[in-house]
Amino acid sequence: MNDPSLAHLRLTPPQRTSPLQKIHIDLPLLGGLGVLAALAMVILYSSSGQSLDVLLRQVARLGLATAIMLTIAQINPRYLKFHSPFLYLFGVLLLAAVLIMGKISMGAKRWLDLGILRFQPSELTKLSAPMMIAW
């Protein structure tokens, strides 16, 4: 069956994908993040004077961040590439808004008060700047 004229008749074995591959998750990386997060929670619990309230609030934030990470992992990279300039421009406009109407907290003017939440636009820019450079 090494005849080149029969190449179109060769069957390729079906590609097997794990459930983690279907949702675009790198298992070793996720495991490393989990270990790091668990160690961080132990250190936080210890340094907060064994405050369970502080630990639970941080675990809630970690859960929200994990849900956002899993959601963003489902977005097609070509879609992110196409929208990188717009996301970067939006981040720069938000940084300009901080200069005009930013709130001061802990001695620094770097927050936008959106009513239900306070937002630090530099965090968006930390994500959009490398995306823009790669674009």
Salt bridges, closest charged atoms under 4 A:
ASP53 OD2 - ARG57 NE 3.66
GLU123 OE2 - LYS126 NZ 3.11
